[in-house]
Amino acid sequence: MGKHLTQQELVSLLSAASQKVEIGASYKHYKNQLSYTVLDLAIQESDEDVVVVYRADYEDGIKFTRPLKSWLQNVAWQDKMVPRFTKI
């Protein structure tokens, strides 16, 4: 089994992530234009990557997690590259 990050390293990862994704802010998804509210940032226990914890602002308000790398990713959509999520 690999070496785990220290508590200080995990806190540092979360701090850096909070500079890129705002907790409490609403974001729209590129494909459906629906909005989601970021509830928190967390560490995925299995690989110690940062994940975004967010809630749908429609219907039943289901909560999701998505790796930070994926959240920040640009994706091909309608013949151009666009952010997966955009702050609104």
N, C-alpha and C positions, 0 to 999 in steps of 0.2 A: 504494500500500500504506500502511496506517495506521501510526501510531507505536506501537512496542512499549513495554511497561512496562519500567522499569529493574529490575535485579537486586534492589535494595532494595524496590521496590514488590511484586515477586513474593514475596519472603520475607515481607513484611508480610501479604500475602493468605493465605499458608500459616499464618502465626502466628495470624491471626484465625480461620481455619477450625479450627485445633487447639483453640480454645476451645469449639467447637460439636460436634465429632466427635472421640472419643477413639481414638487409634491403639492397637491391641492389644485393644480392647474388643469384645465380642460384641453384636450387634444382631439383633432379629427383624424380619422383614418382615410388614407388616400383613395381607397376603392369605393367605400360606401358613404363617405362624408358624414358618418355618424360620429357623435362625440363620446368621449371617455374621460373620466376624471382619474388622475394619478393619485392613488391612496398612499403609496409608500414605495420605498426601494428596499430590497432585501437581498440576502445571500442565498443562492441555491445550494443547499447542503451538499448535494452529490458531487458538484464540481467547483464550488466556491465562486461561481460567476455571479455578477449582479443581475437581478431581475427587477422589472418594473411591475408593481402590483397596481392594477387599475380596475375601474368599475364602469360598466356600460351605463350611459346616461339615458337609456331608453328601456322600454319594457320592464323586465324584472330586475334590472340592475345587477346582472351577473358579474362576479369578480373574476379577473383573469390574471395570469402572470405571463410575462414575455421577457426573454433575455434582453438586457440593455443593448447589446450589439445589434440585435434584430430591430428593436424599437428605433434606434438611431439610423438604421440602414436606409439608403436610397434604393428605390425599386423602379423597374421599367413599367410605365403605365401610359397607354395611349401615345406611343412613339416618343416618349421622353422619360428622363429620370426624375423622380419626385421623391420627397421624404415619405417614409411609411406613415409617420405621424407628424402633424403640424400643430403647434400650440395655437389656440384660439383665444 
